Amino acid sequence: MPGDLAPGGAVRISVVIPAFNEQGNIGRLIEETYAAVPEPILGEVIVVDDASDDATAAEIKALIPAHGTLRYLRHGRRAGQSASMRTAITAARFPVVATMDGDGQNDPADIAGLFEKLGEPGSEPALVGGVRASRKDTGSKRFASRFANWLRDKVLDDGCPDTGCGIKVYHRDAYLALPYFTSMHRYLPAFFLTYGHQVSFAPVNDRPRLAGHSKYTNLGRALIGIYDLVGVSWLRKRTDIPPVAEHVHGDAAKTGERHIQLVSQRG
């Protein structure tokens, strides 16, 4: 397993791409990622296939011989984008994660710029999200997205101008400490804030989909979004993460910890 740091001390990134029926998009996106993300910081690319029934798997596997750090994981049944992201991030080997949608609308050339704005592991900001400067979707989707962002910000007050933008860079450990639920990927900035982290945003490129079609409809997304928004609002209000004001740790404490571990191991 490779180390966390590249030669010269640079932190490496695990690029995570969830994909469902992205034949014609995913192979191109993988190749772009290896070309665009600087080699010293690109630790691996993990693509999670959410039980696709097209040629997505074949398209990804065909690139593995050319890219030794490309990893392919496949779900046994379809579970959604949030589940795909969690599968990949749990399996990731590096302390920083960059996520992109599998449809190719996110530009991997933006990853390095977002990464530069991220704090070192253990420092802030712990998440830097992309904001699509010029949406390439249809007018109805742009309107629906603006309304959803306005409503979400009124309820959650998370300051996120574009929660639907899939390209984000964040600390793996901070993500894994969050509660998991379906559709949580749309509320990451809110939950990072709830758990005491700082977040930041930066403009990114947005590109048209070149193959296939969107897996979401405006109505379906709105219905799920309202349901989730109620739950997320409740969960945030019921979450209290106090800061640690003092932490005393010496030889005696270490000895005690070793004793507790031994007792636990003995059952």
N, C-alpha and C positions, 0 to 999 in steps of 0.2 A: 504494500500500500504506500503510495507516494506521501511525502511530508506535506505539512500545511504550508510551508514557505518555499518559494522558488529561490534559486541562487541569487544572492544579493539581498535577501530578506523580504522580497515582495510576497504579499499575501496572495494565495491562489483562490480562484473562484470555481464553484460548481455551477455550470449553466444548466438549468432545469427547463425542459420543454414538455408540457402535457400535450398529447395528440389523440384525436379521435377522428378517423376517416379523413386524413389529411394527405392522401395520395396526390402527388403533383406539387405539394407545398413543402412537406417536411424534409425531403432530401435536399432541396435547394436551400432551405433555411439552415440545415446542419452545415452544409458546405460554406455558406456565408458566415456562419458563426466562427468556424475555424480560420477563415480568412480575415475576419474583422477584429476579433478579440486578440489583443497582444499575447503572443505565445508565453512570455514569462508569467502571466497571471492566469492563463487559462488552464485550470487543473483537469477538468473533465466536462463532458457534455452528457447529460442523462436525459433520455427520452422515454417517457412512460406512455405506452400504447394502451389506451383505455378500451380494450377489447374491440378494436376496429375490425370491420368486415370487408375492407377493401385492400389495396396493395400497400398500405402504410407500413406494415411490418417488413415486407420485402424491400421497400425503398430504404428503410433505415439499416437493415442488416447488410445490404449491399455496400454500405459505406464503412462498416466496421473494419475490414482489412486495411483500409487507407488511413484510419484514424484510431490509434491504439487506445485513446482515452475516451472513445465513444462507448456509452453503455446503453443497452436496450432492456427495458423491463416491460412486461405485459401483464395487465390485470386479467384474472380469470373471468370476470364479468364487468360490465360497464358500471362505473361508480361515480363519474363526474370529474370535473376539473380540479376541485379542491382535493379530492382523494388522490388524484394523479400527482398533484404537487406534493402532497404529504408523503406519498410512497417514495418519490424521488429525493426529497429533502432528508427523509429518514435514512436513506441509503447513501447520501452524499458524503464524500470524504474530506471536504474542505470547509473552513469556517465561514466563508461568505458564499451566499447563494444569489444567482441572478436568474430571474424567471422571465420567460417569454411565452406568448401564445403560439400554438403550433401552426397557425394559418399563414404565417409569413408577413402579417401586417406590422408586427414590431420589427424594428431594424436593429440587428445585433451590433451594428457600429455604434449604437448609443450606450452599450454596456460599460465601456471604459470610462466615459464621461460621468455616468452615474456612480461608478465605483470610486472615482476620485473624490466625490462629495461625501462618501460614506466614512464614518469614523472607523478607526482601527477596532478589531474585535475587543469588546469590553468597553468601548467608548461610544460617544454619540456624534451624529445621529446614527441610529441603528437601522434605519430604513430610508432609502431614497427612491421615490417613485417617479415614474415618467408622467408627463402631461402632454397629450397629443396636441401639437401646435396647429395642425391643419388636418382635421379628420377627413378620411377618404371614404367613409361610409355614406349610405343614402341619407337624404334629408330627414326622413322619418326617424332613422336611428340616431342621428345627431340631436334631434329635438328630444327624443326619449332619454338620451344620455344626459343632456343638460338638465332636464327636469329631475331625473333620478339623482344627479349630483346635488342639485339644489335641495331636494327633499331630505336626502341623507345628511347633508351638512346641517340643516335646520334641526334634525333630530339628534344627531351624534356630535355636532360641533367639533369635527375632527380636522377641519381646514384642508381637506383633500379636494382639489379641484377636478380630479378625473379618476375616480375609483375604478372605472372599467378598463383603464390602461393596463395591459398585462405585463409590461416590462418594468421590473422593480429589482433593486439590489438590496440585500439585507443580511444581517447576522443570522447564521443557522441556529445557534443556541437560543437566541431570542425568539425565533419563530417556534421552535420545538417546545418552548415553555407556555405557549398560548393554548387555550382550549380549542379542540378541533370540532368542526361541524361542517356539514355540506354547505357550500357557497361561501365559506369563510374567506376565500381568496379575495373577495370583493370588499372585505372589511379589515384588511391587514393594517392600514394606517391607524384606524380607530383602536384596534387592540394593542398595537405597539405603544400608543399613547397611554392606554389604560394600564399597561404593565410598566409604566414609568420611563419609557424611552422617548427620545426625540425623533422626529421624522422630518424629512425635507423633500422637496419636489423640484423637478427640472424639466424643461421642454424637451421633447423627443420627436423623432420622425414618425409619421404614420403612412402606411402604404396600402394600396388596394389589394384585396385578395385576388390571386391569379388563378386559382383552381378551386373546385368544390363550392360549397355554400356554407353560410353561417349555421351553427347548431342552435342558435337562440332566435326567438321571435320577440317583438316588442311586447306583446300581450303576456307571453309566458314569463318573460323576464320581469315584467312589472308585478305580476301576481306573486311570484317567488320573492321578489325584492321587498314587497310590503310585509310579507310573512316574516322574512329574515330580519327586517329592520326592527320590528317589534321585539323579537327575541334578542337581537344584539343590544338594543337599548336597555332591556331589562338586565342582561348579563353584565353590561358595563356598570350599571348602577349598583349591582350587587357584588362587584369586585372591589376589594380594598387591598392594595399592595403597599404596606408601609415601608418607608426607607429604613435601612439598617443604620442606626445612629452610632453603634459601637460594636466592635468585634475584637474580643481579646482571645489570643491564641498563642499558647506557649507549649513547653515540653510536657507539662503535666496534662494539658488538654490532649496533646497528641497521644500520650500513653493511654489516656482514658478512651480515646477513639479506637485505638488498637484493641483494647480490652473488649469494647462493645462489639467490634467486628468479629473477634474470636468467639464470643458468646453466641452471636448470631449464626456463625458458621457451624457451631456445634449443635444448633437447634435447641 
